[in-house]
């Protein structure tokens, strides 16, 4: 079964909210956890879904965030 996106590409490009609004939705909905990565670095990571209003249609967006502490691979 093929799933269908509820908005068109044109609607997305012409009527989607700006990045600041999307970042607000992410910060209100996504829980970041401390994580040590397989590379030896550490930082924060989180995944989840948010809802964004585009062209009068509520759409789900999948979000993945990784924030690595710079040079943490070399930390003691």
Secondary structure, DSSP 8 states (H G I E B T S, - for coil): -----SS-HHHHHHH---HHHHHHHHHHH---EEEE-TTS-EEEEEEEEEEEEETTEEEEEEEEEEEE-TTGGG--
